[in-house]
Amino acid sequence: MFIVSPSVLAADFAKLGDELKKIEKAGAEYAHLDVMDGIFVPNISFGAPMISSIRKASSLIFDVHLMITEPQRYVDDFIKAGADILTIHYESCENPLEVVRYIKSKECKVGLSIKPATPAEAIYDMLPELDMLLVMTVEPGFGGQKMMPDMLEKVRKIRKYANEKGIKIDIEVDGGLTADNVGLATAAGANVIVAGSAVYNAKSPKEVIKKMKEAALSNPFVD
């Protein structure tokens, strides 16, 4: 299943409730919520209280991406705030598998994200534990960057490995995705697409999401 998860970082924070309704009507299934602490990445965004405040305004799946150091400290807070999927970074703590299992124990879907410098092979053993693997196609921390095309080979390797091992997993890509290049990502094996400014800044978000879905159907992963 192909899923579009628009990044709230590109939304108008003065009217977030309306912005979420807009992307839901446009055909998005998820809302991607980037939490940044200014330590793990060089930027600060928002935390659990903001997510809790907008949870009642939307029925979208809240796809919460924790770009924070030692994320287990805040797992309970983000689940309570309304996260449906909680993604941590492989590089953000000493024992990411322990945090993944903790999130699972709370009956929340769990994802793991890897930065551009982290090789695909580093997370192969963890794939059976995950609901989703997020491959960053830019250096995390800021929106509006251009996609790093060489990251798609990493996506291809992970999807091929998962298929060979019979592992069912969503592969998400985040960074510089547009209607023009989303077909490259789905052809590599991604099925969840994070898009920020490409959706929120569009004259017609519905048309952009429609084009993304058409491109995905035209460019599926083939082993």
SULKA-V655833 format. One record per residue. N is the residue number from 1. RES is the residue in one small letter. SS is DSSP state (2 for helix, 1 for strand, 0 for the rest). PHI is phi in whole degrees, 0 to 359 (999 if undefined). PSI is psi in degrees with one decimal (999 if undefined). Layout:
BEGIN
n | res | ss | phi | psi
N | RES | SS | PHI | PSI
N | RES | SS | PHI | PSI
END
This chain:
BEGIN
n | res | ss | phi | psi
1 | m | 0 | 999 | 131.4
2 | f | 0 | 268 | 132.0
3 | i | 1 | 229 | 135.5
4 | v | 1 | 256 | 128.8
5 | s | 1 | 235 | 83.3
6 | p | 1 | 298 | 136.2
7 | s | 1 | 279 | 123.1
8 | v | 2 | 295 | -19.2
9 | l | 2 | 304 | -27.9
10 | a | 2 | 270 | -1.3
11 | a | 0 | 279 | 170.1
12 | d | 0 | 274 | 108.7
13 | f | 2 | 293 | -15.3
14 | a | 2 | 287 | -16.7
15 | k | 2 | 215 | 53.6
16 | l | 2 | 299 | -37.8
17 | g | 2 | 302 | -46.3
18 | d | 2 | 294 | -37.9
19 | e | 2 | 297 | -39.8
20 | l | 2 | 293 | -40.8
21 | k | 2 | 298 | -37.5
22 | k | 2 | 298 | -46.2
23 | i | 2 | 286 | -28.2
24 | e | 2 | 293 | -44.5
25 | k | 2 | 295 | -27.3
26 | a | 0 | 282 | -10.4
27 | g | 0 | 113 | 6.0
28 | a | 0 | 287 | 148.6
29 | e | 0 | 256 | -31.0
30 | y | 1 | 240 | 160.3
31 | a | 1 | 242 | 123.5
32 | h | 1 | 268 | 122.2
33 | l | 1 | 244 | 107.2
34 | d | 1 | 270 | 112.8
35 | v | 1 | 259 | 119.1
36 | m | 1 | 234 | 137.4
37 | d | 1 | 254 | -0.9
38 | g | 0 | 77 | 2.8
39 | i | 0 | 243 | -57.9
40 | f | 0 | 294 | -37.4
41 | v | 0 | 232 | 155.3
42 | p | 0 | 277 | 50.2
43 | n | 0 | 201 | 160.1
44 | i | 1 | 235 | 135.8
45 | s | 0 | 240 | -88.6
46 | f | 0 | 205 | 173.6
47 | g | 0 | 231 | -162.5
48 | a | 2 | 301 | -39.1
49 | p | 2 | 301 | -38.8
50 | m | 2 | 293 | -42.2
51 | i | 2 | 297 | -41.6
52 | s | 2 | 299 | -38.1
53 | s | 2 | 289 | -28.5
54 | i | 2 | 262 | -7.9
55 | r | 2 | 303 | -41.2
56 | k | 0 | 288 | -11.5
57 | a | 0 | 269 | -3.0
58 | s | 0 | 210 | 144.7
59 | s | 0 | 258 | 6.7
60 | l | 0 | 296 | 153.7
61 | i | 1 | 291 | 124.8
62 | f | 1 | 272 | 109.1
63 | d | 1 | 262 | 92.2
64 | v | 1 | 263 | 120.1
65 | h | 1 | 252 | 107.3
66 | l | 1 | 271 | 102.3
67 | m | 1 | 262 | 65.6
68 | i | 0 | 223 | 154.4
69 | t | 0 | 282 | 138.4
70 | e | 0 | 50 | 65.1
71 | p | 2 | 294 | -21.5
72 | q | 2 | 300 | -25.0
73 | r | 2 | 302 | -26.2
74 | y | 2 | 240 | 5.3
75 | v | 2 | 305 | -50.2
76 | d | 2 | 300 | -39.2
77 | d | 2 | 297 | -42.9
78 | f | 2 | 286 | -33.3
79 | i | 2 | 294 | -44.5
80 | k | 2 | 298 | -33.9
81 | a | 2 | 289 | -19.5
82 | g | 0 | 124 | 13.9
83 | a | 0 | 295 | 132.6
84 | d | 0 | 265 | -34.9
85 | i | 1 | 231 | 129.9
86 | l | 1 | 241 | 115.7
87 | t | 1 | 250 | 126.6
88 | i | 1 | 251 | 167.9
89 | h | 1 | 264 | 136.9
90 | y | 2 | 305 | -35.2
91 | e | 2 | 272 | -1.2
92 | s | 2 | 270 | -6.7
93 | c | 0 | 204 | 166.7
94 | e | 0 | 289 | -35.4
95 | n | 0 | 228 | 80.0
96 | p | 2 | 298 | -31.3
97 | l | 2 | 297 | -37.5
98 | e | 2 | 298 | -40.7
99 | v | 2 | 290 | -41.4
100 | v | 2 | 304 | -46.7
101 | r | 2 | 292 | -31.8
102 | y | 2 | 294 | -44.7
103 | i | 2 | 299 | -44.1
104 | k | 2 | 299 | -36.5
105 | s | 2 | 295 | -19.4
106 | k | 0 | 268 | 8.2
107 | e | 0 | 61 | 38.1
108 | c | 0 | 244 | 141.5
109 | k | 1 | 295 | 146.0
110 | v | 1 | 233 | 139.0
111 | g | 1 | 234 | 159.9
112 | l | 1 | 231 | 134.6
113 | s | 1 | 246 | 147.6
114 | i | 1 | 233 | 137.9
115 | k | 0 | 286 | 165.4
116 | p | 0 | 305 | -34.1
117 | a | 0 | 281 | -12.7
118 | t | 0 | 275 | 124.0
119 | p | 0 | 288 | 153.6
120 | a | 2 | 303 | -40.0
121 | e | 2 | 299 | -23.5
122 | a | 2 | 297 | -25.8
123 | i | 2 | 246 | 6.3
124 | y | 2 | 305 | -45.2
125 | d | 2 | 294 | -20.6
126 | m | 2 | 270 | -13.6
127 | l | 2 | 305 | -41.1
128 | p | 2 | 297 | -18.1
129 | e | 2 | 273 | -9.4
130 | l | 0 | 254 | 151.7
131 | d | 0 | 269 | -29.1
132 | m | 1 | 210 | 144.4
133 | l | 1 | 241 | 123.3
134 | l | 1 | 256 | 116.9
135 | v | 1 | 261 | 117.6
136 | m | 1 | 284 | 126.3
137 | t | 0 | 257 | 12.4
138 | v | 0 | 214 | 168.2
139 | e | 0 | 289 | 126.0
140 | p | 0 | 292 | 150.5
141 | g | 0 | 133 | -25.6
142 | f | 0 | 218 | 143.7
143 | g | 0 | 276 | 170.9
144 | g | 0 | 79 | 11.3
145 | q | 0 | 275 | 162.0
146 | k | 0 | 275 | 142.8
147 | m | 0 | 296 | 140.5
148 | m | 0 | 269 | 102.4
149 | p | 0 | 302 | -30.1
150 | d | 0 | 292 | -15.1
151 | m | 2 | 290 | -20.5
152 | l | 2 | 290 | -24.3
153 | e | 2 | 293 | -33.4
154 | k | 2 | 296 | -42.8
155 | v | 2 | 301 | -45.2
156 | r | 2 | 300 | -43.0
157 | k | 2 | 295 | -41.7
158 | i | 2 | 292 | -43.5
159 | r | 2 | 296 | -41.5
160 | k | 2 | 297 | -44.3
161 | y | 2 | 297 | -45.4
162 | a | 2 | 299 | -43.1
163 | n | 2 | 296 | -42.0
164 | e | 2 | 297 | -33.1
165 | k | 0 | 267 | 0.4
166 | g | 0 | 70 | 29.3
167 | i | 0 | 265 | 120.1
168 | k | 0 | 270 | 118.2
169 | i | 0 | 207 | 142.7
170 | d | 1 | 280 | 139.3
171 | i | 1 | 243 | 119.5
172 | e | 1 | 254 | 144.7
173 | v | 1 | 235 | 142.6
174 | d | 1 | 218 | 118.4
175 | g | 0 | 133 | 103.6
176 | g | 0 | 75 | 21.3
177 | l | 0 | 276 | 134.5
178 | t | 0 | 223 | 174.3
179 | a | 0 | 297 | -24.0
180 | d | 0 | 280 | -26.6
181 | n | 0 | 242 | 0.3
182 | v | 2 | 297 | -29.9
183 | g | 2 | 296 | -31.0
184 | l | 2 | 294 | -38.7
185 | a | 2 | 290 | -43.4
186 | t | 2 | 288 | -32.6
187 | a | 2 | 295 | -26.2
188 | a | 2 | 278 | -17.0
189 | g | 0 | 126 | -0.7
190 | a | 0 | 283 | 146.9
191 | n | 0 | 227 | -0.4
192 | v | 1 | 234 | 124.1
193 | i | 1 | 243 | 123.3
194 | v | 1 | 267 | 126.2
195 | a | 1 | 221 | 127.3
196 | g | 0 | 258 | -87.4
197 | s | 2 | 297 | -29.4
198 | a | 2 | 300 | -29.6
199 | v | 2 | 264 | -55.5
200 | y | 2 | 292 | -29.5
201 | n | 0 | 268 | 0.8
202 | a | 0 | 283 | 149.0
203 | k | 0 | 297 | -35.9
204 | s | 0 | 228 | 91.9
205 | p | 2 | 305 | -34.8
206 | k | 2 | 299 | -41.8
207 | e | 2 | 292 | -38.5
208 | v | 2 | 296 | -46.7
209 | i | 2 | 295 | -38.0
210 | k | 2 | 299 | -44.5
211 | k | 2 | 295 | -37.3
212 | m | 2 | 298 | -43.7
213 | k | 2 | 291 | -36.5
214 | e | 2 | 295 | -41.8
215 | a | 2 | 295 | -37.6
216 | a | 2 | 296 | -43.8
217 | l | 2 | 293 | -30.1
218 | s | 2 | 278 | -16.0
219 | n | 0 | 227 | 63.1
220 | p | 0 | 281 | 159.0
221 | f | 0 | 293 | 131.6
222 | v | 0 | 231 | 119.4
223 | d | 0 | 286 | 999
END
